Amino acid sequence: MTTFGQLEDTDIDIAIDERDAGERRGMELATRLRMVAAEDPDLAQELVDNLIVALDKAMGGNFREYLDGDARTAADRVLAQGNSPS
């Protein structure tokens, strides 16, 4: 960690490129979902289910192809409900 005056390089949160910016937005979303899950696990599950459905629609029904393991199993469960979680 490098210190410049009173600022440390870890204090600066500037995305290097669009990929980094997208990754940071994804991490923020994950953090917010964890906060919701701590308060209301059922609501968090509903939000995740709706996100899976929306991503699958946006990707032309191919979202699950980008997943493996438990994530694919969860997506299969949600998508088997006919794209209408809850």
PyMOL Python script that loads the backbone (N, CA, C, O; Angstrom):
from pymol import cmd

cmd.read_pdbstr("""\
ATOM      1  N   MET A   1       0.854  -1.165   0.000  1.00  0.00           N
ATOM      2  CA  MET A   1       0.000   0.000   0.000  1.00  0.00           C
ATOM      3  C   MET A   1       0.899   1.227   0.000  1.00  0.00           C
ATOM      4  O   MET A   1       1.815   1.321   0.817  1.00  0.00           O
ATOM      5  N   THR A   2       0.652   2.159  -0.898  1.00  0.00           N
ATOM      6  CA  THR A   2       1.442   3.374  -1.022  1.00  0.00           C
ATOM      7  C   THR A   2       0.670   4.527  -0.422  1.00  0.00           C
ATOM      8  O   THR A   2      -0.544   4.636  -0.599  1.00  0.00           O
ATOM      9  N   THR A   3       1.378   5.384   0.287  1.00  0.00           N
ATOM     10  CA  THR A   3       0.739   6.549   0.884  1.00  0.00           C
ATOM     11  C   THR A   3       1.195   7.800   0.147  1.00  0.00           C
ATOM     12  O   THR A   3       2.391   8.020  -0.041  1.00  0.00           O
ATOM     13  N   PHE A   4       0.233   8.616  -0.269  1.00  0.00           N
ATOM     14  CA  PHE A   4       0.499   9.894  -0.913  1.00  0.00           C
ATOM     15  C   PHE A   4      -0.113  10.975  -0.044  1.00  0.00           C
ATOM     16  O   PHE A   4      -1.334  11.134  -0.033  1.00  0.00           O
ATOM     17  N   GLY A   5       0.696  11.716   0.678  1.00  0.00           N
ATOM     18  CA  GLY A   5       0.137  12.732   1.567  1.00  0.00           C
ATOM     19  C   GLY A   5      -0.754  12.061   2.585  1.00  0.00           C
ATOM     20  O   GLY A   5      -0.317  11.174   3.317  1.00  0.00           O
ATOM     21  N   GLN A   6      -2.001  12.484   2.632  1.00  0.00           N
ATOM     22  CA  GLN A   6      -2.959  11.909   3.562  1.00  0.00           C
ATOM     23  C   GLN A   6      -3.803  10.803   2.932  1.00  0.00           C
ATOM     24  O   GLN A   6      -4.550  10.127   3.639  1.00  0.00           O
ATOM     25  N   LEU A   7      -3.700  10.607   1.623  1.00  0.00           N
ATOM     26  CA  LEU A   7      -4.491   9.594   0.952  1.00  0.00           C
ATOM     27  C   LEU A   7      -3.678   8.331   0.737  1.00  0.00           C
ATOM     28  O   LEU A   7      -2.490   8.391   0.420  1.00  0.00           O
ATOM     29  N   GLU A   8      -4.314   7.208   0.909  1.00  0.00           N
ATOM     30  CA  GLU A   8      -3.691   5.940   0.565  1.00  0.00           C
ATOM     31  C   GLU A   8      -4.262   5.499  -0.764  1.00  0.00           C
ATOM     32  O   GLU A   8      -5.400   5.830  -1.093  1.00  0.00           O
ATOM     33  N   ASP A   9      -3.484   4.754  -1.531  1.00  0.00           N
ATOM     34  CA  ASP A   9      -3.973   4.332  -2.848  1.00  0.00           C
ATOM     35  C   ASP A   9      -5.213   3.461  -2.749  1.00  0.00           C
ATOM     36  O   ASP A   9      -5.962   3.349  -3.719  1.00  0.00           O
ATOM     37  N   THR A  10      -5.450   2.839  -1.592  1.00  0.00           N
ATOM     38  CA  THR A  10      -6.654   2.023  -1.419  1.00  0.00           C
ATOM     39  C   THR A  10      -7.888   2.873  -1.171  1.00  0.00           C
ATOM     40  O   THR A  10      -9.006   2.359  -1.209  1.00  0.00           O
ATOM     41  N   ASP A  11      -7.706   4.182  -0.915  1.00  0.00           N
ATOM     42  CA  ASP A  11      -8.832   5.087  -0.692  1.00  0.00           C
ATOM     43  C   ASP A  11      -9.449   5.558  -2.000  1.00  0.00           C
ATOM     44  O   ASP A  11     -10.560   6.088  -2.003  1.00  0.00           O
ATOM     45  N   ILE A  12      -8.757   5.377  -3.088  1.00  0.00           N
ATOM     46  CA  ILE A  12      -9.231   5.861  -4.382  1.00  0.00           C
ATOM     47  C   ILE A  12      -9.950   4.733  -5.086  1.00  0.00           C
ATOM     48  O   ILE A  12      -9.368   3.678  -5.340  1.00  0.00           O
ATOM     49  N   ASP A  13     -11.218   4.952  -5.402  1.00  0.00           N
ATOM     50  CA  ASP A  13     -12.056   3.916  -6.007  1.00  0.00           C
ATOM     51  C   ASP A  13     -12.452   4.347  -7.418  1.00  0.00           C
ATOM     52  O   ASP A  13     -13.591   4.743  -7.665  1.00  0.00           O
ATOM     53  N   ILE A  14     -11.504   4.262  -8.322  1.00  0.00           N
ATOM     54  CA  ILE A  14     -11.745   4.645  -9.706  1.00  0.00           C
ATOM     55  C   ILE A  14     -11.620   3.397 -10.565  1.00  0.00           C
ATOM     56  O   ILE A  14     -10.617   2.686 -10.501  1.00  0.00           O
ATOM     57  N   ALA A  15     -12.641   3.135 -11.367  1.00  0.00           N
ATOM     58  CA  ALA A  15     -12.613   1.967 -12.240  1.00  0.00           C
ATOM     59  C   ALA A  15     -11.592   2.189 -13.353  1.00  0.00           C
ATOM     60  O   ALA A  15     -11.535   3.258 -13.962  1.00  0.00           O
ATOM     61  N   ILE A  16     -10.793   1.163 -13.604  1.00  0.00           N
ATOM     62  CA  ILE A  16      -9.795   1.236 -14.657  1.00  0.00           C
ATOM     63  C   ILE A  16     -10.465   1.142 -16.023  1.00  0.00           C
ATOM     64  O   ILE A  16     -10.083   1.864 -16.943  1.00  0.00           O
ATOM     65  N   ASP A  17     -11.437   0.284 -16.171  1.00  0.00           N
ATOM     66  CA  ASP A  17     -12.166   0.155 -17.418  1.00  0.00           C
ATOM     67  C   ASP A  17     -13.603  -0.273 -17.119  1.00  0.00           C
ATOM     68  O   ASP A  17     -13.965  -0.474 -15.960  1.00  0.00           O
ATOM     69  N   GLU A  18     -14.405  -0.409 -18.149  1.00  0.00           N
ATOM     70  CA  GLU A  18     -15.820  -0.757 -17.958  1.00  0.00           C
ATOM     71  C   GLU A  18     -16.005  -2.110 -17.279  1.00  0.00           C
ATOM     72  O   GLU A  18     -16.949  -2.298 -16.511  1.00  0.00           O
ATOM     73  N   ARG A  19     -15.110  -3.050 -17.559  1.00  0.00           N
ATOM     74  CA  ARG A  19     -15.206  -4.369 -16.931  1.00  0.00           C
ATOM     75  C   ARG A  19     -15.056  -4.228 -15.421  1.00  0.00           C
ATOM     76  O   ARG A  19     -15.807  -4.832 -14.656  1.00  0.00           O
ATOM     77  N   ASP A  20     -14.077  -3.423 -14.997  1.00  0.00           N
ATOM     78  CA  ASP A  20     -13.887  -3.198 -13.564  1.00  0.00           C
ATOM     79  C   ASP A  20     -15.094  -2.500 -12.948  1.00  0.00           C
ATOM     80  O   ASP A  20     -15.508  -2.832 -11.837  1.00  0.00           O
ATOM     81  N   ALA A  21     -15.652  -1.544 -13.661  1.00  0.00           N
ATOM     82  CA  ALA A  21     -16.822  -0.834 -13.149  1.00  0.00           C
ATOM     83  C   ALA A  21     -17.992  -1.800 -12.991  1.00  0.00           C
ATOM     84  O   ALA A  21     -18.706  -1.750 -11.990  1.00  0.00           O
ATOM     85  N   GLY A  22     -18.193  -2.677 -13.970  1.00  0.00           N
ATOM     86  CA  GLY A  22     -19.269  -3.664 -13.886  1.00  0.00           C
ATOM     87  C   GLY A  22     -19.060  -4.627 -12.736  1.00  0.00           C
ATOM     88  O   GLY A  22     -20.007  -4.998 -12.044  1.00  0.00           O
ATOM     89  N   GLU A  23     -17.819  -5.027 -12.538  1.00  0.00           N
ATOM     90  CA  GLU A  23     -17.518  -5.941 -11.436  1.00  0.00           C
ATOM     91  C   GLU A  23     -17.802  -5.272 -10.098  1.00  0.00           C
ATOM     92  O   GLU A  23     -18.328  -5.909  -9.186  1.00  0.00           O
ATOM     93  N   ARG A  24     -17.465  -4.013  -9.977  1.00  0.00           N
ATOM     94  CA  ARG A  24     -17.724  -3.295  -8.725  1.00  0.00           C
ATOM     95  C   ARG A  24     -19.222  -3.138  -8.480  1.00  0.00           C
ATOM     96  O   ARG A  24     -19.677  -3.244  -7.341  1.00  0.00           O
ATOM     97  N   ARG A  25     -19.994  -2.886  -9.542  1.00  0.00           N
ATOM     98  CA  ARG A  25     -21.442  -2.796  -9.376  1.00  0.00           C
ATOM     99  C   ARG A  25     -22.013  -4.147  -8.958  1.00  0.00           C
ATOM    100  O   ARG A  25     -22.928  -4.211  -8.138  1.00  0.00           O
ATOM    101  N   GLY A  26     -21.479  -5.212  -9.514  1.00  0.00           N
ATOM    102  CA  GLY A  26     -21.920  -6.552  -9.135  1.00  0.00           C
ATOM    103  C   GLY A  26     -21.613  -6.864  -7.682  1.00  0.00           C
ATOM    104  O   GLY A  26     -22.427  -7.466  -6.983  1.00  0.00           O
ATOM    105  N   MET A  27     -20.438  -6.454  -7.229  1.00  0.00           N
ATOM    106  CA  MET A  27     -20.062  -6.679  -5.831  1.00  0.00           C
ATOM    107  C   MET A  27     -20.963  -5.868  -4.899  1.00  0.00           C
ATOM    108  O   MET A  27     -21.327  -6.343  -3.823  1.00  0.00           O
ATOM    109  N   GLU A  28     -21.320  -4.662  -5.300  1.00  0.00           N
ATOM    110  CA  GLU A  28     -22.228  -3.846  -4.490  1.00  0.00           C
ATOM    111  C   GLU A  28     -23.602  -4.499  -4.416  1.00  0.00           C
ATOM    112  O   GLU A  28     -24.223  -4.517  -3.353  1.00  0.00           O
ATOM    113  N   LEU A  29     -24.079  -5.033  -5.531  1.00  0.00           N
ATOM    114  CA  LEU A  29     -25.363  -5.736  -5.533  1.00  0.00           C
ATOM    115  C   LEU A  29     -25.325  -6.939  -4.592  1.00  0.00           C
ATOM    116  O   LEU A  29     -26.261  -7.168  -3.825  1.00  0.00           O
ATOM    117  N   ALA A  30     -24.240  -7.699  -4.657  1.00  0.00           N
ATOM    118  CA  ALA A  30     -24.102  -8.866  -3.777  1.00  0.00           C
ATOM    119  C   ALA A  30     -24.098  -8.443  -2.305  1.00  0.00           C
ATOM    120  O   ALA A  30     -24.704  -9.109  -1.465  1.00  0.00           O
ATOM    121  N   THR A  31     -23.426  -7.354  -1.997  1.00  0.00           N
ATOM    122  CA  THR A  31     -23.389  -6.855  -0.622  1.00  0.00           C
ATOM    123  C   THR A  31     -24.785  -6.463  -0.151  1.00  0.00           C
ATOM    124  O   THR A  31     -25.177  -6.755   0.978  1.00  0.00           O
ATOM    125  N   ARG A  32     -25.524  -5.801  -1.027  1.00  0.00           N
ATOM    126  CA  ARG A  32     -26.881  -5.390  -0.657  1.00  0.00           C
ATOM    127  C   ARG A  32     -27.800  -6.593  -0.473  1.00  0.00           C
ATOM    128  O   ARG A  32     -28.638  -6.605   0.429  1.00  0.00           O
ATOM    129  N   LEU A  33     -27.644  -7.599  -1.321  1.00  0.00           N
ATOM    130  CA  LEU A  33     -28.452  -8.816  -1.165  1.00  0.00           C
ATOM    131  C   LEU A  33     -28.143  -9.507   0.161  1.00  0.00           C
ATOM    132  O   LEU A  33     -29.047 -10.018   0.822  1.00  0.00           O
ATOM    133  N   ARG A  34     -26.873  -9.524   0.549  1.00  0.00           N
ATOM    134  CA  ARG A  34     -26.508 -10.112   1.850  1.00  0.00           C
ATOM    135  C   ARG A  34     -27.158  -9.350   2.995  1.00  0.00           C
ATOM    136  O   ARG A  34     -27.611  -9.952   3.969  1.00  0.00           O
ATOM    137  N   MET A  35     -27.205  -8.028   2.881  1.00  0.00           N
ATOM    138  CA  MET A  35     -27.828  -7.216   3.928  1.00  0.00           C
ATOM    139  C   MET A  35     -29.324  -7.526   4.017  1.00  0.00           C
ATOM    140  O   MET A  35     -29.869  -7.641   5.115  1.00  0.00           O
ATOM    141  N   VAL A  36     -29.984  -7.661   2.875  1.00  0.00           N
ATOM    142  CA  VAL A  36     -31.408  -8.014   2.869  1.00  0.00           C
ATOM    143  C   VAL A  36     -31.593  -9.401   3.466  1.00  0.00           C
ATOM    144  O   VAL A  36     -32.505  -9.622   4.262  1.00  0.00           O
ATOM    145  N   ALA A  37     -30.722 -10.343   3.078  1.00  0.00           N
ATOM    146  CA  ALA A  37     -30.833 -11.720   3.573  1.00  0.00           C
ATOM    147  C   ALA A  37     -30.693 -11.790   5.087  1.00  0.00           C
ATOM    148  O   ALA A  37     -31.332 -12.619   5.736  1.00  0.00           O
ATOM    149  N   ALA A  38     -29.866 -10.930   5.643  1.00  0.00           N
ATOM    150  CA  ALA A  38     -29.696 -10.920   7.101  1.00  0.00           C
ATOM    151  C   ALA A  38     -30.981 -10.487   7.800  1.00  0.00           C
ATOM    152  O   ALA A  38     -31.284 -10.951   8.899  1.00  0.00           O
ATOM    153  N   GLU A  39     -31.728  -9.601   7.158  1.00  0.00           N
ATOM    154  CA  GLU A  39     -32.972  -9.097   7.736  1.00  0.00           C
ATOM    155  C   GLU A  39     -34.184  -9.953   7.374  1.00  0.00           C
ATOM    156  O   GLU A  39     -35.056 -10.199   8.208  1.00  0.00           O
ATOM    157  N   ASP A  40     -34.226 -10.403   6.115  1.00  0.00           N
ATOM    158  CA  ASP A  40     -35.404 -11.109   5.614  1.00  0.00           C
ATOM    159  C   ASP A  40     -34.985 -12.124   4.550  1.00  0.00           C
ATOM    160  O   ASP A  40     -35.006 -11.809   3.360  1.00  0.00           O
ATOM    161  N   PRO A  41     -34.604 -13.341   4.959  1.00  0.00           N
ATOM    162  CA  PRO A  41     -34.118 -14.347   4.013  1.00  0.00           C
ATOM    163  C   PRO A  41     -35.111 -14.684   2.902  1.00  0.00           C
ATOM    164  O   PRO A  41     -34.704 -14.939   1.768  1.00  0.00           O
ATOM    165  N   ASP A  42     -36.405 -14.690   3.213  1.00  0.00           N
ATOM    166  CA  ASP A  42     -37.402 -15.003   2.184  1.00  0.00           C
ATOM    167  C   ASP A  42     -37.447 -13.926   1.103  1.00  0.00           C
ATOM    168  O   ASP A  42     -37.549 -14.238  -0.083  1.00  0.00           O
ATOM    169  N   LEU A  43     -37.372 -12.672   1.507  1.00  0.00           N
ATOM    170  CA  LEU A  43     -37.355 -11.575   0.541  1.00  0.00           C
ATOM    171  C   LEU A  43     -36.094 -11.656  -0.312  1.00  0.00           C
ATOM    172  O   LEU A  43     -36.157 -11.462  -1.526  1.00  0.00           O
ATOM    173  N   ALA A  44     -34.965 -11.938   0.302  1.00  0.00           N
ATOM    174  CA  ALA A  44     -33.719 -12.058  -0.453  1.00  0.00           C
ATOM    175  C   ALA A  44     -33.822 -13.175  -1.485  1.00  0.00           C
ATOM    176  O   ALA A  44     -33.360 -13.013  -2.614  1.00  0.00           O
ATOM    177  N   GLN A  45     -34.422 -14.307  -1.114  1.00  0.00           N
ATOM    178  CA  GLN A  45     -34.572 -15.412  -2.061  1.00  0.00           C
ATOM    179  C   GLN A  45     -35.485 -15.013  -3.213  1.00  0.00           C
ATOM    180  O   GLN A  45     -35.221 -15.354  -4.366  1.00  0.00           O
ATOM    181  N   GLU A  46     -36.551 -14.295  -2.904  1.00  0.00           N
ATOM    182  CA  GLU A  46     -37.458 -13.823  -3.949  1.00  0.00           C
ATOM    183  C   GLU A  46     -36.740 -12.872  -4.909  1.00  0.00           C
ATOM    184  O   GLU A  46     -36.935 -12.947  -6.122  1.00  0.00           O
ATOM    185  N   LEU A  47     -35.920 -11.987  -4.370  1.00  0.00           N
ATOM    186  CA  LEU A  47     -35.155 -11.064  -5.214  1.00  0.00           C
ATOM    187  C   LEU A  47     -34.185 -11.813  -6.127  1.00  0.00           C
ATOM    188  O   LEU A  47     -34.063 -11.495  -7.310  1.00  0.00           O
ATOM    189  N   VAL A  48     -33.502 -12.801  -5.572  1.00  0.00           N
ATOM    190  CA  VAL A  48     -32.562 -13.597  -6.368  1.00  0.00           C
ATOM    191  C   VAL A  48     -33.308 -14.370  -7.447  1.00  0.00           C
ATOM    192  O   VAL A  48     -32.856 -14.431  -8.591  1.00  0.00           O
ATOM    193  N   ASP A  49     -34.436 -14.955  -7.095  1.00  0.00           N
ATOM    194  CA  ASP A  49     -35.233 -15.694  -8.078  1.00  0.00           C
ATOM    195  C   ASP A  49     -35.666 -14.782  -9.228  1.00  0.00           C
ATOM    196  O   ASP A  49     -35.579 -15.158 -10.397  1.00  0.00           O
ATOM    197  N   ASN A  50     -36.131 -13.581  -8.882  1.00  0.00           N
ATOM    198  CA  ASN A  50     -36.548 -12.629  -9.913  1.00  0.00           C
ATOM    199  C   ASN A  50     -35.366 -12.188 -10.774  1.00  0.00           C
ATOM    200  O   ASN A  50     -35.514 -11.980 -11.978  1.00  0.00           O
ATOM    201  N   LEU A  51     -34.209 -12.049 -10.163  1.00  0.00           N
ATOM    202  CA  LEU A  51     -33.000 -11.684 -10.909  1.00  0.00           C
ATOM    203  C   LEU A  51     -32.619 -12.783 -11.890  1.00  0.00           C
ATOM    204  O   LEU A  51     -32.249 -12.499 -13.030  1.00  0.00           O
ATOM    205  N   ILE A  52     -32.707 -14.028 -11.456  1.00  0.00           N
ATOM    206  CA  ILE A  52     -32.405 -15.165 -12.341  1.00  0.00           C
ATOM    207  C   ILE A  52     -33.336 -15.159 -13.541  1.00  0.00           C
ATOM    208  O   ILE A  52     -32.886 -15.348 -14.671  1.00  0.00           O
ATOM    209  N   VAL A  53     -34.625 -14.945 -13.317  1.00  0.00           N
ATOM    210  CA  VAL A  53     -35.600 -14.925 -14.401  1.00  0.00           C
ATOM    211  C   VAL A  53     -35.284 -13.773 -15.361  1.00  0.00           C
ATOM    212  O   VAL A  53     -35.294 -13.959 -16.578  1.00  0.00           O
ATOM    213  N   ALA A  54     -35.007 -12.596 -14.820  1.00  0.00           N
ATOM    214  CA  ALA A  54     -34.725 -11.435 -15.667  1.00  0.00           C
ATOM    215  C   ALA A  54     -33.452 -11.640 -16.484  1.00  0.00           C
ATOM    216  O   ALA A  54     -33.411 -11.293 -17.664  1.00  0.00           O
ATOM    217  N   LEU A  55     -32.418 -12.198 -15.866  1.00  0.00           N
ATOM    218  CA  LEU A  55     -31.176 -12.461 -16.597  1.00  0.00           C
ATOM    219  C   LEU A  55     -31.379 -13.497 -17.684  1.00  0.00           C
ATOM    220  O   LEU A  55     -30.822 -13.379 -18.776  1.00  0.00           O
ATOM    221  N   ASP A  56     -32.172 -14.506 -17.390  1.00  0.00           N
ATOM    222  CA  ASP A  56     -32.438 -15.533 -18.391  1.00  0.00           C
ATOM    223  C   ASP A  56     -33.186 -14.939 -19.591  1.00  0.00           C
ATOM    224  O   ASP A  56     -32.869 -15.248 -20.740  1.00  0.00           O
ATOM    225  N   LYS A  57     -34.160 -14.100 -19.321  1.00  0.00           N
ATOM    226  CA  LYS A  57     -34.895 -13.447 -20.414  1.00  0.00           C
ATOM    227  C   LYS A  57     -33.973 -12.548 -21.224  1.00  0.00           C
ATOM    228  O   LYS A  57     -34.016 -12.551 -22.454  1.00  0.00           O
ATOM    229  N   ALA A  58     -33.136 -11.775 -20.528  1.00  0.00           N
ATOM    230  CA  ALA A  58     -32.226 -10.855 -21.206  1.00  0.00           C
ATOM    231  C   ALA A  58     -31.213 -11.595 -22.079  1.00  0.00           C
ATOM    232  O   ALA A  58     -30.740 -11.061 -23.082  1.00  0.00           O
ATOM    233  N   MET A  59     -30.887 -12.823 -21.690  1.00  0.00           N
ATOM    234  CA  MET A  59     -29.893 -13.600 -22.428  1.00  0.00           C
ATOM    235  C   MET A  59     -30.536 -14.608 -23.367  1.00  0.00           C
ATOM    236  O   MET A  59     -29.887 -15.563 -23.794  1.00  0.00           O
ATOM    237  N   GLY A  60     -31.793 -14.402 -23.685  1.00  0.00           N
ATOM    238  CA  GLY A  60     -32.468 -15.261 -24.642  1.00  0.00           C
ATOM    239  C   GLY A  60     -32.636 -16.691 -24.187  1.00  0.00           C
ATOM    240  O   GLY A  60     -32.641 -17.610 -25.006  1.00  0.00           O
ATOM    241  N   GLY A  61     -32.773 -16.888 -22.889  1.00  0.00           N
ATOM    242  CA  GLY A  61     -32.991 -18.227 -22.343  1.00  0.00           C
ATOM    243  C   GLY A  61     -31.720 -19.033 -22.147  1.00  0.00           C
ATOM    244  O   GLY A  61     -31.787 -20.245 -21.946  1.00  0.00           O
ATOM    245  N   ASN A  62     -30.568 -18.390 -22.201  1.00  0.00           N
ATOM    246  CA  ASN A  62     -29.288 -19.100 -22.096  1.00  0.00           C
ATOM    247  C   ASN A  62     -28.526 -18.833 -20.805  1.00  0.00           C
ATOM    248  O   ASN A  62     -27.369 -19.238 -20.688  1.00  0.00           O
ATOM    249  N   PHE A  63     -29.135 -18.170 -19.839  1.00  0.00           N
ATOM    250  CA  PHE A  63     -28.414 -17.788 -18.626  1.00  0.00           C
ATOM    251  C   PHE A  63     -27.796 -18.981 -17.912  1.00  0.00           C
ATOM    252  O   PHE A  63     -26.649 -18.909 -17.472  1.00  0.00           O
ATOM    253  N   ARG A  64     -28.532 -20.067 -17.793  1.00  0.00           N
ATOM    254  CA  ARG A  64     -28.048 -21.226 -17.029  1.00  0.00           C
ATOM    255  C   ARG A  64     -26.786 -21.828 -17.622  1.00  0.00           C
ATOM    256  O   ARG A  64     -26.030 -22.490 -16.910  1.00  0.00           O
ATOM    257  N   GLU A  65     -26.539 -21.613 -18.916  1.00  0.00           N
ATOM    258  CA  GLU A  65     -25.342 -22.150 -19.556  1.00  0.00           C
ATOM    259  C   GLU A  65     -24.064 -21.535 -19.009  1.00  0.00           C
ATOM    260  O   GLU A  65     -22.984 -22.100 -19.181  1.00  0.00           O
ATOM    261  N   TYR A  66     -24.171 -20.381 -18.350  1.00  0.00           N
ATOM    262  CA  TYR A  66     -23.011 -19.709 -17.778  1.00  0.00           C
ATOM    263  C   TYR A  66     -22.783 -20.081 -16.321  1.00  0.00           C
ATOM    264  O   TYR A  66     -21.881 -19.550 -15.673  1.00  0.00           O
ATOM    265  N   LEU A  67     -23.598 -20.991 -15.809  1.00  0.00           N
ATOM    266  CA  LEU A  67     -23.532 -21.375 -14.404  1.00  0.00           C
ATOM    267  C   LEU A  67     -23.095 -22.820 -14.261  1.00  0.00           C
ATOM    268  O   LEU A  67     -23.181 -23.609 -15.202  1.00  0.00           O
ATOM    269  N   ASP A  68     -22.624 -23.151 -13.068  1.00  0.00           N
ATOM    270  CA  ASP A  68     -22.326 -24.548 -12.763  1.00  0.00           C
ATOM    271  C   ASP A  68     -22.620 -24.811 -11.292  1.00  0.00           C
ATOM    272  O   ASP A  68     -22.862 -23.885 -10.519  1.00  0.00           O
ATOM    273  N   GLY A  69     -22.595 -26.043 -10.929  1.00  0.00           N
ATOM    274  CA  GLY A  69     -22.781 -26.446  -9.531  1.00  0.00           C
ATOM    275  C   GLY A  69     -24.093 -25.978  -8.931  1.00  0.00           C
ATOM    276  O   GLY A  69     -25.150 -26.072  -9.555  1.00  0.00           O
ATOM    277  N   ASP A  70     -24.005 -25.469  -7.703  1.00  0.00           N
ATOM    278  CA  ASP A  70     -25.191 -25.036  -6.965  1.00  0.00           C
ATOM    279  C   ASP A  70     -25.927 -23.895  -7.662  1.00  0.00           C
ATOM    280  O   ASP A  70     -27.155 -23.817  -7.608  1.00  0.00           O
ATOM    281  N   ALA A  71     -25.177 -23.012  -8.317  1.00  0.00           N
ATOM    282  CA  ALA A  71     -25.818 -21.891  -9.010  1.00  0.00           C
ATOM    283  C   ALA A  71     -26.696 -22.392 -10.153  1.00  0.00           C
ATOM    284  O   ALA A  71     -27.796 -21.880 -10.366  1.00  0.00           O
ATOM    285  N   ARG A  72     -26.214 -23.384 -10.880  1.00  0.00           N
ATOM    286  CA  ARG A  72     -27.014 -23.929 -11.980  1.00  0.00           C
ATOM    287  C   ARG A  72     -28.240 -24.663 -11.434  1.00  0.00           C
ATOM    288  O   ARG A  72     -29.331 -24.562 -11.996  1.00  0.00           O
ATOM    289  N   THR A  73     -28.060 -25.392 -10.351  1.00  0.00           N
ATOM    290  CA  THR A  73     -29.180 -26.097  -9.731  1.00  0.00           C
ATOM    291  C   THR A  73     -30.256 -25.106  -9.291  1.00  0.00           C
ATOM    292  O   THR A  73     -31.446 -25.343  -9.502  1.00  0.00           O
ATOM    293  N   ALA A  74     -29.836 -23.991  -8.678  1.00  0.00           N
ATOM    294  CA  ALA A  74     -30.784 -22.966  -8.239  1.00  0.00           C
ATOM    295  C   ALA A  74     -31.500 -22.341  -9.428  1.00  0.00           C
ATOM    296  O   ALA A  74     -32.712 -22.131  -9.386  1.00  0.00           O
ATOM    297  N   ALA A  75     -30.749 -22.042 -10.495  1.00  0.00           N
ATOM    298  CA  ALA A  75     -31.364 -21.450 -11.684  1.00  0.00           C
ATOM    299  C   ALA A  75     -32.343 -22.432 -12.315  1.00  0.00           C
ATOM    300  O   ALA A  75     -33.429 -22.038 -12.741  1.00  0.00           O
ATOM    301  N   ASP A  76     -31.969 -23.704 -12.380  1.00  0.00           N
ATOM    302  CA  ASP A  76     -32.876 -24.719 -12.933  1.00  0.00           C
ATOM    303  C   ASP A  76     -34.184 -24.760 -12.148  1.00  0.00           C
ATOM    304  O   ASP A  76     -35.263 -24.853 -12.733  1.00  0.00           O
ATOM    305  N   ARG A  77     -34.080 -24.692 -10.824  1.00  0.00           N
ATOM    306  CA  ARG A  77     -35.276 -24.721  -9.970  1.00  0.00           C
ATOM    307  C   ARG A  77     -36.181 -23.537 -10.266  1.00  0.00           C
ATOM    308  O   ARG A  77     -37.392 -23.697 -10.421  1.00  0.00           O
ATOM    309  N   VAL A  78     -35.590 -22.341 -10.345  1.00  0.00           N
ATOM    310  CA  VAL A  78     -36.375 -21.146 -10.581  1.00  0.00           C
ATOM    311  C   VAL A  78     -36.981 -21.149 -11.971  1.00  0.00           C
ATOM    312  O   VAL A  78     -38.160 -20.838 -12.144  1.00  0.00           O
ATOM    313  N   LEU A  79     -36.178 -21.500 -12.955  1.00  0.00           N
ATOM    314  CA  LEU A  79     -36.654 -21.454 -14.338  1.00  0.00           C
ATOM    315  C   LEU A  79     -37.676 -22.557 -14.645  1.00  0.00           C
ATOM    316  O   LEU A  79     -38.490 -22.416 -15.558  1.00  0.00           O
ATOM    317  N   ALA A  80     -37.632 -23.647 -13.883  1.00  0.00           N
ATOM    318  CA  ALA A  80     -38.607 -24.719 -14.055  1.00  0.00           C
ATOM    319  C   ALA A  80     -40.004 -24.305 -13.593  1.00  0.00           C
ATOM    320  O   ALA A  80     -40.997 -24.952 -13.926  1.00  0.00           O
ATOM    321  N   GLN A  81     -40.066 -23.219 -12.822  1.00  0.00           N
ATOM    322  CA  GLN A  81     -41.354 -22.725 -12.333  1.00  0.00           C
ATOM    323  C   GLN A  81     -42.099 -21.948 -13.411  1.00  0.00           C
ATOM    324  O   GLN A  81     -43.131 -21.337 -13.131  1.00  0.00           O
ATOM    325  N   GLY A  82     -41.596 -21.964 -14.623  1.00  0.00           N
ATOM    326  CA  GLY A  82     -42.284 -21.276 -15.716  1.00  0.00           C
ATOM    327  C   GLY A  82     -41.991 -19.783 -15.754  1.00  0.00           C
ATOM    328  O   GLY A  82     -42.833 -18.989 -16.174  1.00  0.00           O
ATOM    329  N   ASN A  83     -40.802 -19.406 -15.317  1.00  0.00           N
ATOM    330  CA  ASN A  83     -40.383 -17.999 -15.338  1.00  0.00           C
ATOM    331  C   ASN A  83     -41.253 -17.102 -14.494  1.00  0.00           C
ATOM    332  O   ASN A  83     -41.380 -15.913 -14.784  1.00  0.00           O
ATOM    333  N   SER A  84     -41.856 -17.647 -13.454  1.00  0.00           N
ATOM    334  CA  SER A  84     -42.638 -16.811 -12.552  1.00  0.00           C
ATOM    335  C   SER A  84     -42.372 -17.240 -11.129  1.00  0.00           C
ATOM    336  O   SER A  84     -43.174 -17.963 -10.538  1.00  0.00           O
ATOM    337  N   PRO A  85     -41.230 -16.794 -10.557  1.00  0.00           N
ATOM    338  CA  PRO A  85     -40.935 -17.159  -9.180  1.00  0.00           C
ATOM    339  C   PRO A  85     -41.975 -16.597  -8.222  1.00  0.00           C
ATOM    340  O   PRO A  85     -42.690 -15.648  -8.544  1.00  0.00           O
ATOM    341  N   SER A  86     -42.044 -17.185  -7.066  1.00  0.00           N
ATOM    342  CA  SER A  86     -42.948 -16.811  -5.971  1.00  0.00           C
ATOM    343  C   SER A  86     -44.249 -17.486  -6.075  1.00  0.00           C
ATOM    344  O   SER A  86     -45.121 -17.279  -5.231  1.00  0.00           O
TER     345      SER A  86
END
""", "prot")
cmd.dss("prot")
cmd.show_as("cartoon", "prot")
cmd.util.cbc("prot")
cmd.orient("prot")
